[in-house]
Amino acid sequence: MFQIVVISPNFTSGACSNDFLLPELVSINLCGDEVMADKPFALVVSMNPPHTGYSMFPKRYLEHYEHLTTDELCIRPNIPAADTNMGRSYRRDIRNYFAMITGAGAVYNSLAG
């Protein structure tokens, strides 16, 4: 029997001690049975971030980007010009966006062990 295990990590608001909420779905496959350690399985990780709002991440990941200027963070050529509505939006959210990416990477690293 081949098992498919699904987890969907969710960022917390940073208000509690856990960085992420990893549901107990890790121990359940799609058929609702317990995962059998001696059987092969596929792990499906459904990652939500980063999406607009850019506020649901552990605040410690923001520290990686606080010392950088907005110009240093907005170096990609696909970021709209600063004098446009989209450009202002990008620049307002860029630190939080990168913090969410860093947090998502931490989830994958913890799964890889």
Secondary structure as GFF3:
##gff-version 3
##sequence-region A 1 113
A	DSSP	beta_strand	3	7	.	.	.	ID=ss1
A	DSSP	beta_strand	10	11	.	.	.	ID=ss2
A	DSSP	beta_strand	20	21	.	.	.	ID=ss3
A	DSSP	three_ten_helix	24	27	.	.	.	ID=ss4
A	DSSP	beta_strand	41	45	.	.	.	ID=ss5
A	DSSP	three_ten_helix	59	64	.	.	.	ID=ss6
A	DSSP	alpha_helix	70	73	.	.	.	ID=ss7
A	DSSP	alpha_helix	85	112	.	.	.	ID=ss8
###
